[in-house]
Amino acid sequence: MRVLRTCFGLVAAVLLAGQAGAAPLAAYGGLPSIESVDISPDGSTLATIASDGEQRGLTITPLAGGKPQSYSVGAAKVRALYWVGSDHLIITTSQTTAIPFTTGPRREYSRAFDLNLATRKLQPLLDQSPRSTTGTHYRDSTSQIWASSNILAGSPEVRDIGGAPTLFLKGISFARSAAVLTVIQVNLQTGGQKVVELGEDDTNAILLGQDGLPIAKTNYDSESGRWSLKLRRPGGAWSENLAVQAKTEEPFLIGLGRDGKSVVIAEQSEKGYVIREISLDGAPGEPLDVQDADGVIFDPDTHRMIGLHALVGDESRYRFFDAKDQKAWDGVRAAFKGDRVRLESWTRDRQKIVVLVDSAVEGPAYAFVDLATRKAEWLGARYQKLLPEDLSPVQPVRFKAKDGLELSGYLTTPAGKAVRNLPLVVLPHGGPASRDTPGFDWWAQAMASRGYAVLQVNFRGSDGFGWSFTQAGFGQWGRKMQTDLSDGVRDLAAKGMIDPKRVCIVGASYGGYAALAGAALDPGVYRCAASIAGISDLRRFVDWARMKNGVDAQRYWTRFMGAEIGHEAALAEISPAAHVDRITAPILLIHGQDDTVVPIEQSRIMADALQKAGKPAELVVQKGEDHWLSRGETRLQMLSATMAFVEKHNPPN
């Protein structure tokens, strides 16, 4: 039972109970019972995306009472919800496809739909037909005819125009023989569309002011690496304010500054990305005193920056610029003492807030906080089929790599078992410029429920530990980034916590590469290796990345991999497919057929190489799955296949 005994009063709610006994893998590996909860701007209504583990549904719940509205979403991949007033809900989804009328590559593209809560009708936005009568034909300043696609090129935004909430969408238009970023104002009552801004050929971001008019845009030339910021002057003319050469970490536009008369950009420094405000007359401000900020917080009403959120080490920090805002958030935080609290959505007056609370004992759950009444109540658990006894404890770990670098991570251990001589699964994260975080991890929890300790290492190159730590990973694919993982295994073994003879490695994306590299480049450590959407042939992957995403993608990958195109021998040195002769452990390969981040050919290359070498391997192709395991059926298929493989080759008992 979850009970709130806080400054907000006493509110208790029993979360949905699961069946007695050990939870099935589906309780961990299915889609979350609740994926997101968004409150309407006026605080009257909640919109919830939930699932039964495989199929999604949308529920609209009036907070003052009344019958909820329910809609079946099915297998659609819902990515986010956006309120436009209290009567319209914008639903964004994604699918693997190509842009209509082009010969470009298949990508994971997003679309937007408007749900009118009064009529209960769902309408697609940005009609894909160039002959549509809904307003998708326009003429630009050179009188060339162009048409917009139905593809989103950014998150929907809402501004108050004439006292009414108004929707703005960023899409792709075809003008001047190029696909350009375009901002379109949408009238949800009539379906009419109006072009607000047509970008230049290399425009990659456009920022709207509080009045819905564009005030800033950025351009980026991937070939030259030139990035520029342009500001709109009085009278409407654009003027270039800032230009830098940035072939890898280019700056990016974030949003409106604290005064509403400035813009916020992130730019690279010796400490990593820093955040800076630039006034609309071009005067730059000093960098804000924050390191590793991974999120800027905006006022839901004025859209101005009001705070920063960052994960520093293991601590999630919310810093608000106004003392009243900070006090209010500290009160919310105090309501869930000892738990991790994340802001999910809030009302225009910032008085009603939805938060995700991650309890070490009971797992993650959504809660509703009303600051005006000083009350809080539970909305539901994120994984409702899991009971507290189904959750395993997580502890931070710290150790030194072989070269002395301080490393950290997390160890999940089976509930009720002594942490002595346990079988281990190493679970490296993707990215690689990402990180593992403390708290609930469905994959680690699932493996721990089957009797395994699970080690997640923030190896060098991970994000969130300072720029120098990220830089320490440059050129270290298959090298020190790899031995950071096995150094963690040796540290746990030296402490007697795990059995070094019973260790497997499992990972997805970069983690999938690390699993294959663990078997091929760091042999003798792992009894088995499972790669989900992993890379096996680095030269082929970098060639593919350049063809699909341009030369800047090639620059990014070669910096981490430590070898330029043309140095095939150097890339082969750290490619698992080139070293199958060293592999003695059985290999499992799982890959989504619709993966647009790491092509499925990477797993097929590895499977073919292993088969030719007479090595034990299995390839599971997941039809209709993308890079992120977005579908419930295939997500559970991956977990079930992985656990069967690990239990076969590294039994927990």
N, C-alpha and C positions, 0 to 999 in steps of 0.2 A: 504493500500500500504506500502510495506517495502522499505525504502530509506536509502542508506548508504551515510552519509555526514561525511567523515572521512579523515584521513591523506592519505588514499589510493585513494581519489578522490570521485566523485559523480557517483553512479550507482543505478538505480532504477529498480525494478521489481514488477509487480503486480502478487501476488500469486493467484492460482486458487480459484475463488469465489464459495461460496455455494449458495443455494437457499435462497430467502428472508424468514424471519420468524425464529422461533426457530429451531435450528438444531435438526435433529432426533438423537435418541440414537446411530444409526449406525455410525454417524459422529464421535462420541467419542469412541464407543466400537468396531468398526471394526479394522482390522489390520491397522497400520499406512500407509499413502499414500506412504511415503518413509521410509524404515526401516534402510537402511545403504547406504553410499556412500564411495567408496574406489578409490583413485587415483593411477594410475600405477607408478612404480618406476621412470620412465623417465618423468612423467608429461604429457604424450600425451593423456591419455585416462581415462575416468571415468567409473566405474562399479557401477550400482545402483540397489538395490533390492527395488521394489515398489509393491504396491498391489491396488486392487480395493475395499479393505475391507475384502475380503475373499480369493481370489486367488493371488498368488505371481507371479512376473515376473522379469526378469533380462534384463537390458538395458546396452549396451556398447556404450559409446558416445565419438567419437574423439573430442578433444578440439580444434584442428586446423580446424575443419570443416569436412564434410563428412557425409555419411548416418549412423545413429546409427544401431546397431544390436540388435534385440529384441528376447528374448527367454521366453517361457512360463514355469513357475516353478510349477504352479498349487497349490496343497495343501501341497507340500513338505515343511518341516520345515527347512528353510535355517538358519543356525546359524552364518556363517561368510564367508568372501571372502579373498583370499590371492593371490597376484600377484606373478608369477614367470617370471621375465622379463616383457616385454610388450605384449607377444604373448600367454601366458598361464595364465588362471585364475582358481585357485583351489576353489571349492565350497564345504563347509562342511554342511551336513544336519544331522538330528538325527531322530530316530524312536524308538518306544518301541518294544524291541525284546529280544531274548536270543542269546548268542554267539553260532554260529554253532558248532556242534560236542561236546557240553557240556550239562550238566544237571543243569547249574546254573540258578539263578532267572532271570526273565525279568527285564531289565533295559532300560534306555534311552541311547542308544548307538549312536555314531557318525560315519559317513562315509565321504569319500572324493571323489570328482570327478574332473577331469581335463577337462576344456573347452579350446580347441585349437581355438584361434580367427582367425587364418588363414584358417583352414579347416572347422570351425564351428562344429566340432565333440565333443561330450561329452563322456568321458570314465571313468568308475569307477576305482578307485585305490585300491590296496591291494586286489587282487582277492581272494575270499573266498575258492576256491576249492583247496584242498591239492594236487591234481594231475595236477594243472595248469602248463602250459608250459611257463608261463611268469616269472618264477623265484621265486615262493613261496616255493620251496623245498630247504632246506639247511641242512648242517650238522654242529653241534657245535663242540667244542674242544674235546668232549668225543665221537664223531662219532655217536651220536644218531640222528636219523632222526627226523626232526620237521617241522612243517608248520605254516605259519602265517594265522590269520583270517583277515577279511576285516574290522575290527573294529579299529577306531582311539583311542589311549590312550593319546592323547595330541594334542596340536595345531601344524599344519604344520609349518615348518621352511624353510627358504631359505638362502643359502650361495653361495658365488661366488667360484666356483671350476674351475681353469684354465681359468679365465676370463668370465665364463658363469654362469648365475644364475642356481642353482641346488636345487631341492626339496628334503627335508628330512621329512619322516613321522614316527611317533611313533605309534606302533601297539602292538598287543598281539600275542605272539608266544607260541606254546605248545612244551616244551622241558623239558627233565629231569622229566617227569610226572607232570609238573607244567605249569601254564600260566605265562609268564614272559614278562616284558616290553622290547621292541625291537625297535631299530632305523634302518630304512631302507632308503637307498638312491635310488631315483627313476629317471630313465632316461625318460623324457617326450617325447623324440623323438622316442625311440624304445620300450618303455614300460618295459624295463629291470629293475630289482630290485637287490640291493646289500645290504647285511647286514653290517651295520656299527658297531653296538654294540648289544650284547645279554645280557640282564640284569641278575642279580641273582634272586633267588626265591622271595626275599622281596624288590627288587629295585622298588622304586616308582617315581624316576625322573632321567633323564639323560640330561646333558647340553652339547651342541656342542660348540666348539671353532669357531673362525672366518674362519678356514680352513675346517670346516665340520667334524672334528674329535672330539670324546667325550673327554671332559677334566674333568668332574665331574659327580658324581652320588650320590644319597642318598638311603639308605635302611631303612626300618621301619618294626619292628616286632610288630604287634598290640597286641599280647598277653602279651609280656614283657614290651612294651612301649619303647623299645630301638630304637633310631634314630641315624644314623651315616652318615657322609660325607666322601666320598672317592675322592681323586684327582689322576689324571693320571700323573705319573712321566715321565721324559725323558726316552725313551726306551719302554714305553707302559705299564709298570706295575702299578697296582692300589695300593694306600696306604691310609689307613684310617687316616683321619686328625682330626676328631672331632666326639665324641659320647656323647649323653646325654640321660637321662631317661625322657620321655615326654609322659605320658599316655593320655594327653588331648591336650594341645597346642604344638604339635611337630613343630620343625623348618621346613622350606621349602626352596628349591632352587629357586632363582628368575631368574638369568641370568648372563651375563658377566659384570664385573666391569668397572670402568671408563677407565682403562688403557688397557683393553683387555687381561690382564695377571692375572686377578683375577676373582673370582666369588662372587656373591651377594647372601646372605642368609637372611632370616627373622627369628628371634628367640625371644622367650618369655622373657620379663623382668618384673620388678615390674610396669612399665608404660604401659605394653602391648607389642605388637610385635615391635622390633627395627630392623633396617636394617644395615648389616655389610658386608664389603668386606673382603675376605680371598684370599691372593695371592696363586698362584699355587704351591709355595714352602711350603705352610701351615701356613704362618704368618698371624694372624688375625689383621684387622684394628679396629679402634675405631668406635663405633656406630655412624651413621650419625645423625646429629642434626635435627630430624624430629619426630613428634608425629602423630600417627594415619595415617600413610601413607598408602593409599589404592591403590597406583599404582606407579610403576617404569617406567620411560620413557626411551626408548632405541633409539639409532641412527638407522634409517632405512637402513643405508648403512653398518656401521661397527658392529652394534648390541651391541655396548657398552652402558652402563648406562650413560645418559646425564642429567637426571633430575628426579624430583619426583612430583607426583600429589596427593593431599589429600583434602578431604572435612573436614575442621576444623570448628565445629559449623555450621554456615550457609554459610560460605565462601569457595568457590572453589579456591584452591591455586596451581599454577604451579611454581615450583622452578627449574631453570636450573643452572647447575654448571658453565657453561661458560657465561661470561657477554654478549657476542654477541648474544647467544641464548636467554638469558633473555630479552634483548632489543628488539629482533625481536618478541618474544611472547607478550611483553608489547605493541608493536605496533599493533599486531593483536587484542589484548584485547581492545585497545583504539578505534579500528574501530567499536566496538559494545558497546559503553559506556552505562552502566546501565543494560546490559543484562548478562546472564550467558553464558560463552563460554567454549565448550569442544572440545579438539583436537580429530578428528576422524581418519584422515590418512594424510600422507605427502609423498613427493618424496624423493629420495635418497639424494639430495642436500639440503633438508629441505627448499626449496624456494617456493614450491607450497603446500598449506595446505587446507584441507577440515575440517571445524569446524561445530559443531552443536550449534546454537545460540538460547537460550531460552529467549524470550521476555515476560515480564509480561503482555504486552498489546496484542501482536499478536501470542503468543505461540512459539513453537520450529520450527526452519527451518534450512536447510543446506546452507552453504555459501562456496564459493571458494575464497581463498586469494592468490594472487601472490606477494610475497615480492619483487621480482626483479623489477616489473613494478609498485608496490605500488597501485595495484587495487584489488577491491573485487567485487564479484557479487553473487546474490542469486541463488541457485540451485533449491529450492522448499521447501514448508512447509512440515513438518512431517505429519500433519493432514490437508490436503488441503480442506476438506469440512467444516472446521471451520473458521468463520470470527471473527474479533476482538470482535464484540458484542456477540459472543457465548462463550466468555471466562469470567470466574468469578475471582474476585480479591482474592489473597492469602496474608495473613498476618502472621508474626511469633507470637507465643503466648508463654508466660512464666508464670509459676505458681509454687507453692510449694505443694509437696505431703503432706499427713497428718502427716508424720514423719519429715517433714522439708526439704526433699531432693528437690533441685532445678531441675525442669523439663522444657522441651521446646517442641514445636511442631509447627504445622501450621493449620490455620483456613481458609478454602475456603468458601466464602459467596456469595449468589446469586447476580449476576450483577444487579445493579439498585435498590436494596432493602436496606433499612436501617438495620443496624446490631442491631436489637432490637427484642427480644422475638421470635427468629427464631426457626423453628423445626431443630433438629440436628441429624446427622448420625455420630457416632464414627467409624473411619476406622483405626483399629490397623494394623501395618505392620507385615510381616512375619519374619521368622528367627528362634528364636527371636533376635539373635545377628546380626541384620541388622539395618536399620534406614530409616526414611522418610527424604526427602530432599526438599529444597525450589524449586519452579518452577512448571512447568506443570505436572499434574498427571491426566491421562485420566479418571480414575475412579472417583476421587474426583470432577473433572470438570463436568462429566456427572451427578452426583448426585446434584451438586450445580445448574446445569441448570434446574433442576426440582423443585427448590425452597428451597433446604435444605442447611443449614450450614454443613460443613464437618470438623471434628476435627481429626487430625493425631498427635498422641502423641509419642514422643521418650521416652518411658517408661524406667525404670531402666532395665539394661541388653542389651539395644541397643548399637550398635557399633558407633564409631566415636566421642565419648565424653570422651575418656580416659579409661584406664583399670579398674580403681576403679569403674567407673559408670557401666561397663559391669559386674564386680564382684558383684555389688549390686543386680543384678538379679539372682544370683545363689540361687537355692532353692525357688524361688519366683513365680513359675508358680501358677496361681490361687490365689495368695496371694497379695503381694505388687505390682507385675507387673500388676495385675488386678485392684487393687484399684488406681493405678496411672491414669488409664483411667477414672474412675468415679470421681476421684479428679479433673481432667480436666473439666468434665461436671459441677461439682459444682462450679468451678471457673468461668466458662462462665456464669452460671446462676446467680451467685452473682453479676456479672457485668451487668446483664440485657441483655446480648447479645443473649441468647437462652432461650427457654421455657423448664424448666426441666421436664415438664409433656409430652413433645413430643420429646423423644429421642429413637433412635434405634441404634443397633451396627451391623456392617457388616465387615467381614474380610476373608482373604484367608490364608491357611497354618497355621502358628502360629496364625495369625489374626483370622482364623476360629475357632481355639481353644478358643481364647479370647472372640469371640462372644458367643460361647456356655457357657463358664465359666461366662460371664457377666449375662446370663439368669439364670444359675444354682447356682453360687457361690456368686454372688453379686446382689441378686434379689431386685426389686423395683426401679432400675435405668432405665431399658430399656423397651420400649413398644413392641419391636420385635427384633429378632436376626437372622441374615443370616450367615451361615458358608459355605465357599467354600473350599473344601479339608482340612477341619479341623480335629483335633484329639479329640476323645471323651473318649477313654478308654486308659489311660496312660500305664497301665501294659501290655496290649496287644500290644500296639505300641512299647514299649521298647523291649519286647520279639521278635517282628518281626524285629526290627532294628538290634538286635544282630544276629539273624539268617541270615539276608541278608548281613550286613556290618561288622560283627565281634564285638569283645568285646570293641574295642575303641569307636564304635558308642554307645554302651550301656553306657560307662563311660561318654561320652559327654552329653547324654540326662539325665541321672540320676543326674548329677551335677546341671543342670538347674532345674530339677523337684524336687530335694531335697530328693530323696528316692531311695535306692538300691533295686535291685531285691531280693525278699524274704520279703520285707516290703510292702506287697500288701495293707495293711490298709492305709499306708501313701500315696500311689499312688491313691487309691480309694478316698481319702479325697479331691483330686483336679481333679478328673475325672468327667466331666459333666454327662456322662452316668450313673454314680452311684447316681446322685442327681436330677433325673428328677422330683421327688416329689416336689421339691422347685420351679420348673419352672411354671410361670404363663403367660409368654409371648409366642406368636406363634413363631415357629421355621421353618426356611427354610434351607434345606441341599442341596448343589450342589457339585457333585464330578465327576471327569473324570475317565472313566473306565480304562484308561491306566496310571493312576497315579502310579509312581514308587518311590515317595518320602513319601507320606502318602497313604497307601492302602485304596481303596474304602470301605473296611470292616469297617473302622472307622465311616463313615457316616451311614452305614447300622446298625451298633451296636446302634448308637444314635436314628435312626429312629425306630428301633424295641423297644427300651426302652421307647420312647415317646408313641408309639402306645399302648403298654401294660399298660401304666399309664393313657391312655385316654387323652393325651395331644395333642393339635393341632400341626401338623408337616407335612411337605412336603419334599420328596426326589426327586431331579432331577439328573438322571444319564446321563452323557455326553459321548456318544460313541466316541471312537477314540481320546479323549482329554487327555493330560498329566497334569502334576502338574502346568504348567506355562501358561495355556490358550494360547497355541501357534497357534491354528487354528482360523481363522476369524469367521467361522460360530458358533462355540461353545463359543467363547469369547463374541460375541454379544448375544447369547442365555443366557449366565450367567447374563450379564448386564440387559437384558430385564426382565428376571425372578426376579432378585433382586429388580429392581425398581418397578415392579408391586406389589411385596410383601410389600415393604416399603410404597408405596403410599396407599395400602389397609389398612395397620395397623397403619400408622402414616401419615395421609394426610397432605400435605404441607400447605393447606389453611384452 
